Amino acid sequence: MRPILFLHIPKTAGTSFLLLLRNLFGDNRLRRIGTVDDDTPRVLKGLVDRELHDISCLAGHLPFCFLEPHLDRFEPYTLLRNPVARVLSLFRFLKQQSAAEIRRLRLRPDFSLDDMLDSKTPEVYGQVNNAMLRLLSSDRAIYNPRYPAFWRADGNAAALDNAQSNLARLGLGFVEDMGATLDMAQRLWSVPFALHEYRKNTTMSVRPPEEMAYIDRITSMNRMDFAIYKTAQEIFRGRQAQFAGVPAADAANPNAVFHPVPGRQYSIGEIAGRQGFHEYEQASRLAWLTDENAAAIHARIEHRGAVRLELQVHCIVPDYPAAEIGMIVNQNIVGHRFSPVTNQRGWLRSEPFTPREGLNRIEITMPWCVPVRELSPDSGDTRRLGIALANVMLTATNSGADKH
């Protein structure tokens, strides 16, 4: 299957969705383009020409006009959000930024919502005035502040028609209906297990009463985005009708499933088919389990016969009860023993089990987790953590390999 191309419209719950994609395809095979500028088309072409075989998912705040020459090499996808909610989310996000970042955007230190909506800084103006239109249209002029079309408050009817046409070429989802969105994504990408989302985006909060007075103004500034949003909903409903009553495909997208070879050690960052993990940390070479669901790895194990699963675990504190970590394979509890290597790290080795043909679900549960700020009060880390995985290995029980 072709790689997924995630056209990330700002403030559409993309942080949470990117975490889902990292887990699904493996951090090492997700490529994110962080800077979008005049050089981006050249970067994209080089990536497609030379590196596509190493990528399962490409993501970034990438405008359609840059992506269009390469669209047939990917499975393109985007998330949309109610335009008012998106702009208000941007306001809350910017209020959390550093003083230096706020100065860079030429906003007052105590800027108001009026200040943001009145801003003529291109980076702000483009996001509060029909941002979805700018990213979804093939018209480069409305994306680039060097062109007069970028600054037209009344939008651009031709660009709108083009963006609405482009929607039919994209996989679509909605922040406001994430359950249906993930069900559709599972079908579009042939993922053989149900997807769920870990909510990481802190700006998705209840709307303060003072923001309600701005709904009419934001609506007026984003009329074309509302037209795009309505068209996308109609396309999405049509696709739902096509799938009505049809079970999700059993065939697996090979990029979305772990295929372990017995005897080889895998970094958790290269393992696809994951759920319930935070982003892989390159410096420490591990990924912490989230506190919302049991972490899981979906694997197709070709070896016929009994195997052991070996997990290199890092614990949040030295006296963590690692022996109480749970391991469940295909809904069956699997016994294990913990062999410490340091006071916070060791190997969790399962008893032998026989994998089934097809998809295997390996679950790891934590006895407890703790807020990081309780351990480090000055930390900006708001997560609750217990254990992290560093490496995973599958061992055939007749191989004699039982040590590291």
C-alpha positions as semicolon CSV with decimal commas, in nm:
position;residue;x (nm);y (nm);z (nm)
1;M;0,000;0,000;0,000
2;R;0,117;0,353;-0,073
3;P;0,238;0,571;0,218
4;I;-0,015;0,791;0,396
5;L;0,020;1,164;0,329
6;F;-0,125;1,365;0,618
7;L;-0,201;1,723;0,516
8;H;-0,209;1,871;0,866
9;I;-0,429;2,179;0,889
10;P;-0,321;2,373;1,202
11;K;-0,536;2,339;1,513
12;T;-0,733;2,037;1,395
13;A;-0,627;1,801;1,676
14;G;-0,323;1,711;1,470
15;T;-0,100;1,654;1,774
16;S;-0,323;1,370;1,887
17;F;-0,364;1,236;1,535
18;L;0,011;1,243;1,471
19;L;0,062;1,035;1,785
20;L;-0,187;0,783;1,648
21;L;0,004;0,775;1,318
22;R;0,340;0,732;1,494
23;N;0,203;0,436;1,684
24;L;0,034;0,289;1,379
25;F;0,328;0,306;1,140
26;G;0,625;0,328;1,378
27;D;0,807;0,649;1,468
28;N;1,104;0,563;1,249
29;R;0,887;0,541;0,936
30;L;0,688;0,859;0,994
31;R;0,851;1,162;0,836
32;R;0,734;1,506;0,942
33;I;0,825;1,818;0,747
34;G;0,846;2,082;1,018
35;T;0,937;2,390;0,813
36;V;0,731;2,493;0,511
37;D;0,887;2,763;0,294
38;D;0,988;2,833;-0,066
39;D;1,231;2,542;-0,054
40;T;0,967;2,287;0,044
41;P;0,876;2,180;-0,314
42;R;1,241;2,088;-0,375
43;V;1,258;1,900;-0,043
44;L;0,939;1,711;-0,126
45;K;1,064;1,611;-0,470
46;G;1,393;1,483;-0,330
47;L;1,212;1,287;-0,061
48;V;0,972;1,127;-0,310
49;D;1,248;1,047;-0,558
50;R;1,499;0,900;-0,310
51;E;1,341;0,813;0,027
52;L;0,984;0,700;-0,033
53;H;1,069;0,332;0,028
54;D;1,167;0,419;0,388
55;I;0,844;0,607;0,466
56;S;0,503;0,477;0,574
57;C;0,360;0,820;0,652
58;L;0,455;1,175;0,556
59;A;0,303;1,462;0,756
60;G;0,324;1,838;0,784
61;H;0,144;2,171;0,744
62;L;0,180;2,115;0,372
63;P;-0,039;2,307;0,126
64;F;-0,212;2,113;-0,147
65;C;-0,036;2,324;-0,411
66;F;0,300;2,177;-0,299
67;L;0,166;1,821;-0,274
68;E;-0,030;1,801;-0,598
69;P;0,261;1,687;-0,822
70;H;0,317;1,386;-0,593
71;L;-0,039;1,299;-0,495
72;D;-0,050;0,972;-0,692
73;R;0,244;0,836;-0,488
74;F;0,050;0,858;-0,159
75;E;-0,280;0,796;0,013
76;P;-0,359;1,161;0,094
77;Y;-0,558;1,244;0,406
78;T;-0,663;1,548;0,609
79;L;-0,863;1,640;0,920
80;L;-1,107;1,931;0,921
81;R;-1,258;2,123;1,210
82;N;-1,542;2,366;1,260
83;P;-1,379;2,698;1,161
84;V;-1,489;2,884;1,475
85;A;-1,356;2,611;1,702
86;R;-1,033;2,602;1,503
87;V;-0,968;2,977;1,537
88;L;-1,051;2,978;1,908
89;S;-0,818;2,683;1,958
90;L;-0,545;2,885;1,785
91;F;-0,605;3,171;2,031
92;R;-0,567;2,942;2,333
93;F;-0,257;2,785;2,176
94;L;-0,087;3,120;2,115
95;K;-0,163;3,234;2,471
96;Q;0,050;2,941;2,592
97;Q;0,353;3,039;2,385
98;S;0,673;3,198;2,510
99;A;0,722;3,574;2,526
100;A;0,979;3,546;2,246
101;E;0,734;3,364;2,018
102;I;0,461;3,619;2,087
103;R;0,704;3,901;2,003
104;R;0,800;3,720;1,681
105;L;0,434;3,717;1,581
106;R;0,417;4,091;1,660
107;L;0,148;4,050;1,925
108;R;0,133;4,235;2,257
109;P;0,240;4,029;2,562
110;D;-0,119;4,040;2,693
111;F;-0,281;4,024;2,349
112;S;-0,656;3,981;2,325
113;L;-0,868;3,781;2,085
114;D;-0,938;4,109;1,904
115;D;-0,564;4,161;1,864
116;M;-0,523;3,818;1,708
117;L;-0,814;3,865;1,470
118;D;-0,685;4,211;1,368
119;S;-0,326;4,092;1,317
120;K;-0,155;4,158;0,984
121;T;0,135;3,927;1,060
122;P;0,110;3,679;0,768
123;E;0,149;3,373;0,991
124;V;-0,144;3,486;1,209
125;Y;-0,358;3,647;0,937
126;G;-0,343;3,334;0,722
127;Q;-0,465;3,117;1,007
128;V;-0,760;3,330;1,119
129;N;-0,887;3,405;0,767
130;N;-0,993;3,090;0,578
131;A;-0,691;2,879;0,671
132;M;-0,846;2,558;0,537
133;L;-0,903;2,723;0,199
134;R;-0,536;2,826;0,183
135;L;-0,407;2,475;0,246
136;L;-0,663;2,284;0,038
137;S;-0,655;2,495;-0,279
138;S;-0,410;2,447;-0,564
139;D;-0,378;2,827;-0,593
140;R;-0,035;2,927;-0,458
141;A;-0,128;3,296;-0,458
142;I;-0,371;3,264;-0,165
143;Y;-0,107;3,072;0,036
144;N;0,183;3,313;-0,023
145;P;0,170;3,656;0,149
146;R;0,379;3,809;-0,132
147;Y;0,070;3,795;-0,355
148;P;-0,225;4,038;-0,322
149;A;-0,469;3,744;-0,327
150;F;-0,340;3,635;0,013
151;W;-0,477;3,954;0,171
152;R;-0,820;3,956;0,011
153;A;-1,065;3,959;0,301
154;D;-1,352;3,841;0,080
155;G;-1,163;3,530;-0,027
156;N;-1,142;3,393;-0,377
157;A;-1,432;3,215;-0,548
158;A;-1,212;3,027;-0,798
159;A;-0,984;2,905;-0,520
160;L;-1,290;2,788;-0,326
161;D;-1,421;2,587;-0,623
162;N;-1,078;2,433;-0,662
163;A;-1,045;2,344;-0,291
164;Q;-1,390;2,183;-0,292
165;S;-1,289;1,975;-0,595
166;N;-0,966;1,874;-0,424
167;L;-1,158;1,735;-0,126
168;A;-1,275;1,445;-0,341
169;R;-0,910;1,345;-0,387
170;L;-0,843;1,324;-0,013
171;G;-0,933;1,092;0,268
172;L;-1,131;1,302;0,517
173;G;-1,200;1,312;0,887
174;F;-1,351;1,552;1,141
175;V;-1,239;1,658;1,486
176;E;-1,603;1,682;1,594
177;D;-1,673;1,317;1,501
178;M;-1,353;1,134;1,580
179;G;-1,526;0,797;1,626
180;A;-1,658;0,793;1,269
181;T;-1,332;0,946;1,147
182;L;-1,120;0,665;1,290
183;D;-1,362;0,401;1,162
184;M;-1,330;0,546;0,811
185;A;-0,951;0,574;0,839
186;Q;-0,932;0,207;0,940
187;R;-1,123;0,114;0,625
188;L;-0,935;0,347;0,391
189;W;-0,595;0,225;0,512
190;S;-0,687;-0,147;0,552
191;V;-0,587;-0,152;0,919
192;P;-0,687;-0,491;1,068
193;F;-0,774;-0,354;1,414
194;A;-0,991;-0,073;1,548
195;L;-0,820;0,263;1,589
196;H;-0,850;0,479;1,895
197;E;-0,714;0,823;1,976
198;Y;-0,506;0,943;2,268
199;R;-0,607;1,302;2,340
200;K;-0,282;1,496;2,380
201;N;-0,382;1,843;2,261
202;T;-0,424;2,070;2,563
203;T;-0,608;2,345;2,370
204;M;-0,918;2,130;2,319
205;S;-1,094;2,259;2,629
206;V;-1,442;2,390;2,712
207;R;-1,502;2,724;2,539
208;P;-1,485;3,017;2,788
209;P;-1,796;3,239;2,793
210;E;-1,601;3,548;2,679
211;E;-1,518;3,373;2,352
212;M;-1,884;3,328;2,264
213;A;-1,917;3,695;2,167
214;Y;-1,673;3,642;1,881
215;I;-1,860;3,365;1,701
216;D;-2,028;3,595;1,448
217;R;-1,705;3,780;1,369
218;I;-1,502;3,462;1,322
219;T;-1,779;3,312;1,110
220;S;-1,778;3,619;0,884
221;M;-1,400;3,600;0,845
222;N;-1,412;3,230;0,752
223;R;-1,713;3,198;0,519
224;M;-1,515;3,005;0,261
225;D;-1,385;2,765;0,524
226;F;-1,745;2,699;0,626
227;A;-1,829;2,621;0,262
228;I;-1,535;2,379;0,248
229;Y;-1,641;2,221;0,577
230;K;-1,997;2,166;0,450
231;T;-1,873;2,011;0,123
232;A;-1,640;1,781;0,316
233;Q;-1,926;1,665;0,537
234;E;-2,132;1,577;0,230
235;I;-1,844;1,378;0,081
236;F;-1,786;1,201;0,411
237;R;-2,153;1,106;0,449
238;G;-2,148;0,963;0,098
239;R;-1,848;0,748;0,179
240;Q;-2,012;0,630;0,500
241;A;-2,316;0,521;0,297
242;Q;-2,089;0,321;0,065
243;F;-1,945;0,132;0,362
244;A;-2,277;0,087;0,546
245;G;-2,320;-0,276;0,650
246;V;-1,985;-0,376;0,501
247;P;-1,738;-0,515;0,759
248;A;-1,391;-0,362;0,773
249;A;-1,144;-0,539;0,546
250;D;-0,953;-0,821;0,713
251;A;-0,651;-0,781;0,486
252;A;-0,379;-0,591;0,667
253;N;-0,188;-0,294;0,543
254;P;0,163;-0,438;0,594
255;N;0,289;-0,096;0,702
256;A;0,048;-0,095;0,998
257;V;0,144;-0,430;1,157
258;F;0,457;-0,554;1,335
259;H;0,630;-0,846;1,158
260;P;0,889;-0,976;1,408
261;V;1,157;-1,222;1,306
262;P;1,260;-1,450;1,596
263;G;1,602;-1,369;1,732
264;R;1,613;-1,007;1,614
265;Q;1,593;-0,721;1,864
266;Y;1,367;-0,429;1,764
267;S;1,370;-0,075;1,897
268;I;1,020;0,029;2,002
269;G;1,053;0,324;1,761
270;E;1,059;0,093;1,458
271;I;0,760;-0,117;1,562
272;A;0,434;-0,060;1,374
273;G;0,087;-0,167;1,486
274;R;0,113;0,000;1,827
275;Q;-0,151;0,160;2,043
276;G;-0,126;0,330;2,380
277;F;0,230;0,466;2,356
278;H;0,362;0,819;2,377
279;E;0,597;0,943;2,106
280;Y;0,931;0,762;2,080
281;E;1,207;0,957;2,256
282;Q;1,516;0,946;2,036
283;A;1,759;1,057;2,309
284;S;1,656;0,789;2,561
285;R;1,548;0,538;2,293
286;L;1,220;0,443;2,456
287;A;0,846;0,513;2,443
288;W;0,636;0,552;2,757
289;L;0,297;0,386;2,785
290;T;0,003;0,625;2,805
291;D;-0,228;0,609;3,104
292;E;-0,554;0,592;2,904
293;N;-0,561;0,237;2,771
294;A;-0,367;-0,085;2,789
295;A;-0,078;-0,056;2,545
296;A;-0,091;-0,303;2,258
297;I;0,122;-0,427;1,971
298;H;-0,048;-0,594;1,676
299;A;0,179;-0,849;1,515
300;R;0,180;-1,113;1,245
301;I;0,417;-1,386;1,362
302;E;0,520;-1,624;1,086
303;H;0,706;-1,865;1,314
304;R;0,512;-2,186;1,372
305;G;0,559;-2,316;1,721
306;A;0,605;-2,175;2,069
307;V;0,785;-1,845;2,123
308;R;0,881;-1,617;2,409
309;L;0,823;-1,244;2,410
310;E;1,101;-1,036;2,565
311;L;1,044;-0,671;2,653
312;Q;1,314;-0,434;2,773
313;V;1,129;-0,219;3,026
314;H;1,229;0,113;3,186
315;C;1,045;0,205;3,509
316;I;0,959;0,554;3,627
317;V;1,112;0,496;3,974
318;P;1,369;0,245;4,106
319;D;1,124;0,059;4,332
320;Y;0,854;0,019;4,068
321;P;0,678;-0,322;4,096
322;A;0,788;-0,454;3,755
323;A;0,683;-0,807;3,844
324;E;0,320;-0,685;3,848
325;I;0,328;-0,564;3,487
326;G;0,064;-0,756;3,295
327;M;0,119;-0,935;2,964
328;I;-0,182;-1,058;2,765
329;V;-0,162;-1,230;2,426
330;N;-0,484;-1,278;2,230
331;Q;-0,686;-1,223;2,550
332;N;-0,490;-1,488;2,739
333;I;-0,277;-1,391;3,039
334;V;0,083;-1,496;2,984
335;G;0,317;-1,557;3,277
336;H;0,654;-1,385;3,284
337;R;0,957;-1,308;3,497
338;F;1,149;-0,984;3,535
339;S;1,528;-0,977;3,520
340;P;1,669;-0,639;3,634
341;V;1,965;-0,487;3,454
342;T;1,979;-0,154;3,642
343;N;1,768;-0,017;3,927
344;Q;1,512;0,111;3,673
345;R;1,554;-0,114;3,372
346;G;1,534;-0,484;3,297
347;W;1,394;-0,755;3,071
348;L;1,042;-0,891;3,104
349;R;1,048;-1,245;2,961
350;S;0,725;-1,429;2,896
351;E;0,651;-1,796;2,938
352;P;0,628;-1,980;2,604
353;F;0,309;-1,929;2,406
354;T;0,194;-2,032;2,061
355;P;0,097;-1,742;1,835
356;R;-0,201;-1,785;1,611
357;E;-0,205;-1,748;1,236
358;G;-0,301;-1,401;1,126
359;L;-0,312;-1,110;1,366
360;N;-0,189;-1,138;1,726
361;R;-0,267;-0,872;1,986
362;I;-0,006;-0,832;2,259
363;E;-0,118;-0,614;2,551
364;I;0,095;-0,467;2,829
365;T;-0,068;-0,325;3,141
366;M;0,084;-0,119;3,423
367;P;0,012;-0,167;3,795
368;W;0,016;0,211;3,842
369;C;0,146;0,539;3,704
370;V;0,242;0,869;3,865
371;P;0,233;1,235;3,753
372;V;0,581;1,339;3,645
373;R;0,539;1,667;3,833
374;E;0,511;1,478;4,160
375;L;0,862;1,348;4,101
376;S;1,000;1,668;3,944
377;P;0,791;1,971;4,050
378;D;0,974;2,202;3,808
379;S;0,910;1,976;3,511
380;G;0,686;2,097;3,231
381;D;0,587;1,735;3,163
382;T;0,215;1,693;3,234
383;R;0,205;1,317;3,169
384;R;0,132;1,035;3,412
385;L;0,391;0,762;3,357
386;G;0,473;0,415;3,485
387;I;0,681;0,217;3,239
388;A;0,839;0,261;2,899
389;L;0,950;0,005;2,642
390;A;1,294;0,032;2,486
391;N;1,335;-0,290;2,287
392;V;1,129;-0,595;2,192
393;M;1,247;-0,940;2,091
394;L;1,071;-1,260;1,993
395;T;1,257;-1,583;2,067
396;A;1,174;-1,929;1,940
397;T;1,180;-2,155;2,243
398;N;1,388;-2,419;2,066
399;S;1,654;-2,166;1,963
400;G;1,840;-2,167;2,292
401;A;1,857;-1,789;2,285
402;D;1,752;-1,678;2,631
403;K;1,992;-1,411;2,740
404;H;2,118;-1,064;2,654
